[in-house]
Amino acid sequence: MIRADRRILMAVAALAIALGAGWAYRAGWFPGASRGEKETTEGRRGAPRGDAPVTVTTAQAKISDVPVTIDAVGTVQALNTVMIRTQVDGRLVRLGFTEGQDVRKDDILAEIDPSLYRAQYEQAVAKKVQDEANLANARVDLLRYEKLVAGKFASVQQYATQKALVEQLAAQVRADQAAIDSAKTTLDYATIRSPIDGRAGIRLVDVGNILHPSDQSGIVVITQLKPIYIVFTLPQQALPAVQKAQRDGPPKVVALGPDNATAIASGELTVIDNQIDQLTGTVRLKATFPNADLTLWPGQFVNVRLMLDTIRDAIVTPSPAVQRGPSDAFVYVLGDDGLAHMRPVKTGRQDEAIVVVTDGLRAGETVITSGFSRLFDGAKTHVVNSTSDVKEAPDSGKNVSPPPEGAPRERGRRH
């Protein structure tokens, strides 16, 4: 019991000491206490918000022509891609290209051993010479029989038989010529030429190998890089706008770099696919690019921007200037008095850089582009940018952080 009573007394004494110290601090008995209390009290009361300028950046609304575009992701495809294969059996004796080399149409790419096919060609030529000699002899006999029949020294049947023999040998000569043409074509197949202008890839076979037309792998792949295609897809909802743009001429298509801003190549839309994919609800399009500097490469994924139209003489402002409220979009316009005036606006086309303002803003007015969390209607501002299209506010003040969106008007009424 005694120990319990002591504990209770010690707790009561500690509480009394703490209360006394707090009262003494508030009364200003400790050094600096009165000053701290005074600053705290003033902080709670707060000076009028208009006395603390909000640090902002600004920009000027301008009149500009705004392109109407639609972005997509496309795949680069070669205009033509040819797998070079042999059309005859034989041993590969020579490659006429270097890997990665640009080749022209009809340049020699490879040679198959032509010995067997040259012999077949020469045999066909000799067979024709033989049959032509027989034909010439048969025609002489035909003339002889013709004279004998006229003098009634030979029968008409003998003359008809000789005439049929001449026609038979003439047909044989024509067949020999066809055999020569076939042998010549087969001999030409032993020399493999490029069918297109393009660039040779990595060779798929080495010299000395026996090649067959049925081989799965060819000799090399030739790819045409100039011009080149980009194939991309768009939602079916965008198809009417694309068709409208195409009626005025081939729409311009720009290939963009990884930052989705830098243009790396320009081309034209050439093909809209003739059907919509029912599984994805998209339509395929193909654009052609000159690709003179080879910035596009087959198989490459690129961002593309299709130009559909141009909005003429539109009032534009930077995208950060347009804020979204509970009911509509609004901007803060910097007045000549250095105050921020909230103004509702109607917007049109918008991207990551600019917004087209269709109503509520005039060209030349200065809009605020940052500092919105502390900004309210009628707030004093301090402009930190110094560009030529910016109107400086007369007042200055310390940088303060901005209020949550959605209540700018209510916070502006608290003074």
C-alpha positions as CSV (number, residue, x, y, z in Angstrom):
1,M,0.0,0.0,0.0
2,I,2.8,2.4,0.9
3,R,4.6,1.7,-2.4
4,A,1.3,2.3,-4.4
5,D,0.7,5.6,-2.6
6,R,4.2,6.8,-3.4
7,R,3.7,6.0,-7.1
8,I,0.5,8.0,-7.2
9,L,2.1,10.9,-5.5
10,M,5.1,10.9,-7.9
11,A,2.7,10.9,-10.9
12,V,0.7,13.8,-9.6
13,A,3.8,15.8,-8.9
14,A,5.2,15.1,-12.4
15,L,1.9,16.3,-13.9
16,A,1.9,19.4,-11.8
17,I,5.5,20.2,-12.9
18,A,4.6,19.8,-16.6
19,L,1.5,22.1,-16.3
20,G,3.5,24.7,-14.5
21,A,6.3,24.6,-17.2
22,G,3.8,25.0,-19.9
23,W,2.1,28.0,-18.2
24,A,5.5,29.6,-17.6
25,Y,6.5,29.2,-21.3
26,R,3.3,30.8,-22.5
27,A,3.7,33.6,-20.0
28,G,7.1,34.4,-21.5
29,W,9.3,33.4,-18.5
30,F,11.7,31.4,-20.7
31,P,14.0,33.2,-23.2
32,G,12.5,33.6,-26.7
33,A,9.1,32.3,-25.5
34,S,7.2,35.5,-26.1
35,R,8.7,35.8,-29.6
36,G,7.8,32.3,-30.5
37,E,4.3,32.7,-29.2
38,K,3.9,35.9,-31.1
39,E,5.0,34.4,-34.4
40,T,2.7,31.4,-33.8
41,T,-0.2,33.6,-33.1
42,E,0.4,35.7,-36.2
43,G,0.8,32.6,-38.2
44,R,-2.6,31.3,-37.1
45,R,-4.3,34.6,-37.8
46,G,-2.6,34.9,-41.3
47,A,-2.1,38.0,-43.3
48,P,-4.5,38.5,-46.2
49,R,-3.6,36.1,-49.1
50,G,-3.3,39.0,-51.5
51,D,-0.3,40.2,-49.7
52,A,1.8,37.1,-50.6
53,P,2.4,37.1,-54.4
54,V,2.4,33.8,-56.2
55,T,5.4,33.0,-58.3
56,V,4.3,32.0,-61.8
57,T,5.5,31.7,-65.4
58,T,3.5,33.1,-68.3
59,A,3.1,32.9,-72.0
60,Q,1.2,34.8,-74.6
61,A,-1.8,33.5,-76.6
62,K,-1.1,33.7,-80.3
63,I,-2.7,33.1,-83.6
64,S,-1.3,30.2,-85.5
65,D,-2.2,27.5,-88.1
66,V,-2.6,24.2,-86.2
67,P,-2.2,20.9,-88.0
68,V,-4.8,18.3,-87.3
69,T,-3.0,15.0,-86.9
70,I,-3.4,11.5,-85.7
71,D,-0.6,9.4,-84.3
72,A,0.0,5.7,-84.6
73,V,2.8,3.1,-84.4
74,G,4.0,1.5,-87.6
75,T,6.3,-1.1,-89.0
76,V,8.8,-0.4,-91.7
77,Q,8.6,-2.8,-94.7
78,A,10.8,-3.1,-97.7
79,L,9.3,-2.2,-101.1
80,N,10.5,-5.5,-102.4
81,T,12.2,-8.4,-100.8
82,V,13.6,-11.3,-102.9
83,M,15.1,-14.6,-101.7
84,I,17.7,-15.5,-104.3
85,R,17.6,-19.2,-105.0
86,T,19.1,-21.5,-107.7
87,Q,16.8,-22.8,-110.5
88,V,19.1,-25.6,-111.5
89,D,21.1,-28.3,-109.7
90,G,24.9,-27.8,-109.5
91,R,27.9,-26.7,-107.5
92,L,28.2,-23.1,-106.5
93,V,31.5,-21.9,-108.0
94,R,31.4,-18.1,-107.4
95,L,29.6,-15.4,-105.4
96,G,29.5,-12.1,-107.2
97,F,28.6,-9.8,-104.3
98,T,29.8,-8.7,-100.9
99,E,27.6,-8.9,-97.9
100,G,25.8,-5.6,-97.3
101,Q,26.6,-4.4,-100.8
102,D,24.2,-2.3,-102.9
103,V,23.4,-4.2,-106.1
104,R,21.7,-3.1,-109.3
105,K,19.2,-5.0,-111.4
106,D,20.9,-7.8,-113.5
107,D,24.1,-7.7,-111.5
108,I,25.6,-11.2,-111.2
109,L,25.2,-12.6,-107.7
110,A,26.3,-16.2,-108.1
111,E,27.4,-18.8,-110.6
112,I,26.6,-22.5,-110.7
113,D,28.9,-24.8,-112.6
114,P,27.7,-24.5,-116.2
115,S,29.6,-27.4,-117.8
116,L,26.7,-29.8,-118.0
117,Y,24.2,-27.2,-119.2
118,R,26.6,-25.8,-121.8
119,A,27.0,-29.4,-123.2
120,Q,23.2,-29.8,-123.4
121,Y,23.0,-26.5,-125.2
122,E,25.6,-27.4,-127.8
123,Q,24.0,-30.8,-128.3
124,A,20.7,-29.1,-129.1
125,V,22.4,-26.8,-131.6
126,A,24.1,-29.8,-133.3
127,K,20.8,-31.7,-133.5
128,K,19.2,-28.7,-135.3
129,V,22.0,-28.5,-137.8
130,Q,21.6,-32.2,-138.6
131,D,17.8,-31.9,-139.1
132,E,18.2,-28.7,-141.2
133,A,20.5,-30.7,-143.6
134,N,17.9,-33.5,-143.9
135,L,15.3,-30.9,-144.5
136,A,17.3,-29.3,-147.3
137,N,17.9,-32.7,-149.0
138,A,14.1,-33.5,-148.7
139,R,13.2,-30.2,-150.4
140,V,15.5,-31.0,-153.3
141,D,13.9,-34.4,-153.7
142,L,10.5,-32.7,-153.6
143,L,11.4,-30.5,-156.5
144,R,12.6,-33.5,-158.4
145,Y,9.4,-35.4,-157.8
146,E,7.4,-32.3,-158.8
147,K,9.0,-32.4,-162.3
148,L,8.6,-36.1,-162.7
149,V,4.9,-35.9,-161.9
150,A,4.5,-33.2,-164.4
151,G,6.2,-35.4,-167.1
152,K,4.2,-38.4,-165.9
153,F,7.4,-40.2,-164.9
154,A,6.4,-40.5,-161.2
155,S,3.1,-41.1,-159.4
156,V,1.2,-38.4,-157.5
157,Q,1.4,-40.6,-154.4
158,Q,5.3,-40.5,-154.4
159,Y,5.1,-36.7,-154.7
160,A,2.6,-36.4,-151.8
161,T,4.8,-38.7,-149.6
162,Q,7.9,-36.6,-150.3
163,K,6.0,-33.4,-149.5
164,A,4.8,-34.8,-146.2
165,L,8.5,-35.7,-145.4
166,V,9.5,-32.1,-146.0
167,E,6.9,-30.8,-143.6
168,Q,7.9,-33.4,-141.0
169,L,11.5,-32.4,-141.2
170,A,10.6,-28.7,-141.0
171,A,8.6,-29.4,-137.8
172,Q,11.6,-31.2,-136.4
173,V,13.8,-28.2,-137.1
174,R,11.3,-26.0,-135.2
175,A,11.4,-28.5,-132.3
176,D,15.2,-28.4,-132.4
177,Q,15.0,-24.6,-132.1
178,A,12.7,-24.9,-129.1
179,A,15.2,-27.3,-127.5
180,I,18.0,-24.9,-128.1
181,D,16.0,-22.1,-126.4
182,S,15.3,-24.3,-123.5
183,A,18.9,-25.4,-123.2
184,K,20.0,-21.7,-123.5
185,T,17.6,-20.7,-120.7
186,T,18.8,-23.5,-118.5
187,L,22.4,-22.4,-119.2
188,D,21.5,-18.9,-118.3
189,Y,20.0,-20.1,-115.0
190,A,23.5,-21.2,-114.0
191,T,24.4,-17.4,-113.8
192,I,22.2,-15.9,-111.1
193,R,21.4,-12.2,-111.5
194,S,19.7,-9.7,-109.2
195,P,16.0,-9.1,-110.2
196,I,15.8,-5.7,-108.4
197,D,17.9,-2.8,-107.2
198,G,18.5,-3.3,-103.5
199,R,21.0,-4.3,-100.8
200,A,22.4,-7.7,-100.3
201,G,22.1,-9.3,-96.9
202,I,24.3,-11.9,-95.2
203,R,25.0,-14.8,-97.5
204,L,23.2,-18.0,-96.7
205,V,25.6,-20.5,-98.5
206,D,29.3,-20.8,-99.2
207,V,31.1,-21.4,-102.4
208,G,31.6,-25.2,-103.1
209,N,28.2,-26.3,-101.9
210,I,25.8,-28.3,-104.1
211,L,22.6,-26.4,-104.6
212,H,19.2,-27.6,-105.6
213,P,16.0,-25.7,-106.5
214,S,14.2,-27.5,-103.6
215,D,16.6,-26.2,-101.0
216,Q,14.8,-24.4,-98.1
217,S,17.5,-21.7,-97.7
218,G,18.5,-19.6,-100.6
219,I,21.8,-17.9,-101.5
220,V,21.1,-14.4,-100.2
221,V,18.2,-12.0,-99.6
222,I,18.0,-8.8,-101.6
223,T,16.0,-6.0,-100.1
224,Q,14.9,-2.8,-101.8
225,L,15.3,0.1,-99.4
226,K,14.5,3.1,-101.7
227,P,11.7,3.9,-101.6
228,I,10.3,2.1,-98.5
229,Y,6.9,1.4,-96.8
230,I,5.6,2.0,-93.4
231,V,2.5,0.0,-92.5
232,F,0.3,1.2,-89.5
233,T,-3.2,0.8,-88.2
234,L,-5.8,3.3,-87.1
235,P,-9.1,2.9,-85.3
236,Q,-12.1,2.5,-87.6
237,Q,-13.5,5.8,-86.2
238,A,-10.7,7.7,-87.9
239,L,-11.4,6.2,-91.3
240,P,-13.8,8.9,-92.5
241,A,-11.4,11.7,-91.7
242,V,-8.6,9.9,-93.5
243,Q,-10.7,9.3,-96.6
244,K,-11.7,13.0,-96.6
245,A,-8.1,14.0,-96.4
246,Q,-7.2,11.6,-99.2
247,R,-9.7,13.2,-101.5
248,D,-7.8,16.4,-101.5
249,G,-4.5,14.6,-102.4
250,P,-2.2,12.1,-100.7
251,P,-2.0,13.1,-97.0
252,K,1.5,13.7,-95.6
253,V,2.9,11.2,-93.2
254,V,5.8,11.9,-90.9
255,A,7.9,9.2,-89.2
256,L,9.0,10.3,-85.7
257,G,12.0,9.4,-83.6
258,P,11.9,7.7,-80.2
259,D,11.0,11.0,-78.5
260,N,7.8,11.1,-80.6
261,A,8.7,14.7,-81.6
262,T,11.7,14.7,-83.9
263,A,10.8,14.0,-87.6
264,I,13.2,11.5,-89.2
265,A,11.4,11.1,-92.6
266,S,8.5,12.4,-94.6
267,G,6.3,10.5,-97.0
268,E,2.8,10.2,-98.4
269,L,-0.2,7.9,-97.6
270,T,-0.6,5.6,-100.6
271,V,-2.9,2.8,-99.6
272,I,-5.9,2.3,-97.3
273,D,-6.7,-1.4,-96.9
274,N,-10.0,-2.5,-98.5
275,Q,-11.4,-3.9,-95.2
276,I,-11.5,-3.4,-91.5
277,D,-10.2,-6.0,-89.2
278,Q,-13.3,-7.2,-87.3
279,L,-11.2,-8.6,-84.4
280,T,-9.5,-5.3,-83.6
281,G,-11.8,-2.7,-85.2
282,T,-8.8,-1.2,-87.0
283,V,-7.8,-0.5,-90.6
284,R,-4.4,-0.9,-92.1
285,L,-2.7,1.9,-94.0
286,K,0.5,2.1,-96.0
287,A,2.7,5.1,-96.5
288,T,5.6,5.4,-99.0
289,F,8.8,7.2,-98.0
290,P,11.7,8.1,-100.4
291,N,14.2,7.0,-97.7
292,A,17.1,8.7,-99.6
293,D,19.3,8.8,-96.5
294,L,18.3,5.3,-95.3
295,T,16.9,6.5,-92.0
296,L,14.2,3.8,-92.2
297,W,15.1,0.2,-92.0
298,P,12.9,-2.9,-92.7
299,G,11.4,-4.4,-89.5
300,Q,11.9,-1.1,-87.6
301,F,9.1,0.1,-85.3
302,V,8.4,3.8,-85.6
303,N,5.9,6.4,-84.5
304,V,4.0,8.0,-87.4
305,R,2.0,11.1,-87.6
306,L,-0.7,11.4,-90.3
307,M,-1.6,14.9,-91.3
308,L,-5.4,15.2,-91.8
309,D,-6.2,18.9,-91.9
310,T,-5.1,22.4,-90.8
311,I,-7.0,24.7,-88.5
312,R,-6.3,28.2,-89.9
313,D,-5.8,31.3,-87.7
314,A,-6.5,29.5,-84.4
315,I,-5.9,31.0,-81.0
316,V,-3.4,28.8,-79.3
317,T,-1.9,28.7,-75.8
318,P,0.5,26.3,-74.1
319,S,-1.2,23.2,-72.8
320,P,-0.2,23.8,-69.1
321,A,-2.1,27.1,-69.2
322,V,-5.5,25.3,-69.5
323,Q,-6.8,23.9,-66.2
324,R,-9.8,21.7,-65.7
325,G,-12.3,22.7,-63.1
326,P,-15.4,20.9,-61.8
327,S,-17.6,22.3,-64.6
328,D,-15.3,23.4,-67.4
329,A,-11.9,24.4,-68.5
330,F,-10.4,27.7,-67.4
331,V,-7.2,29.8,-67.7
332,Y,-5.7,32.5,-65.5
333,V,-5.1,35.7,-67.5
334,L,-2.5,38.1,-66.2
335,G,-3.9,41.6,-66.1
336,D,-2.2,44.9,-66.4
337,D,-2.6,45.2,-62.6
338,G,-0.4,42.2,-62.0
339,L,-3.4,40.1,-60.8
340,A,-4.5,36.7,-62.0
341,H,-8.0,36.7,-63.4
342,M,-9.7,33.3,-63.8
343,R,-11.6,33.0,-67.0
344,P,-13.6,30.0,-68.4
345,V,-12.7,29.0,-71.9
346,K,-13.8,26.5,-74.5
347,T,-11.1,24.4,-76.1
348,G,-10.7,22.5,-79.3
349,R,-7.8,20.4,-80.5
350,Q,-5.1,19.7,-77.8
351,D,-1.8,17.9,-77.7
352,E,1.1,17.8,-75.3
353,A,2.4,21.2,-76.4
354,I,-0.5,23.5,-77.3
355,V,-4.3,23.9,-76.9
356,V,-6.6,25.6,-79.4
357,V,-8.9,28.0,-77.5
358,T,-12.2,28.4,-79.4
359,D,-13.9,30.9,-77.0
360,G,-12.9,33.0,-73.9
361,L,-9.4,34.1,-74.9
362,R,-8.1,36.7,-77.3
363,A,-4.8,36.7,-79.1
364,G,-2.1,38.7,-77.3
365,E,-3.4,38.1,-73.8
366,T,-0.9,36.8,-71.3
367,V,-1.9,33.5,-69.6
368,I,-0.3,31.9,-66.6
369,T,1.4,28.5,-67.2
370,S,2.5,27.4,-63.7
371,G,2.0,28.0,-60.0
372,F,-1.7,26.9,-60.0
373,S,-1.7,25.2,-56.6
374,R,-1.6,28.6,-54.8
375,L,-3.3,30.6,-57.5
376,F,-6.8,32.0,-57.2
377,D,-8.9,34.6,-58.8
378,G,-7.5,38.1,-58.0
379,A,-4.2,36.8,-56.6
380,K,-1.1,38.9,-56.9
381,T,1.7,37.3,-59.0
382,H,5.4,37.4,-59.4
383,V,6.5,36.4,-63.0
384,V,9.8,34.7,-63.1
385,N,10.2,34.2,-66.9
386,S,11.6,37.0,-69.0
387,T,10.6,36.1,-72.5
388,S,9.5,38.8,-74.9
389,D,5.9,37.6,-75.1
390,V,5.4,37.8,-71.3
391,K,3.8,40.6,-69.4
392,E,5.6,41.2,-66.1
393,A,3.5,41.7,-63.0
394,P,4.4,44.8,-61.0
395,D,4.5,43.2,-57.6
396,S,7.1,40.7,-56.4
397,G,7.2,38.3,-53.5
398,K,8.6,35.1,-52.2
399,N,7.9,31.8,-53.9
400,V,5.1,29.9,-52.4
401,S,3.5,26.6,-53.2
402,P,0.1,26.4,-55.0
403,P,-3.6,25.2,-53.6
404,P,-5.4,22.2,-54.7
405,E,-7.4,22.5,-57.9
406,G,-11.1,22.8,-57.7
407,A,-11.5,25.6,-55.1
408,P,-9.7,28.7,-56.5
409,R,-12.7,31.0,-56.1
410,E,-13.5,30.1,-52.5
411,R,-9.9,30.4,-51.4
412,G,-9.8,33.8,-53.0
413,R,-12.6,35.1,-50.8
414,R,-10.8,34.4,-47.6
415,H,-9.2,37.8,-46.5
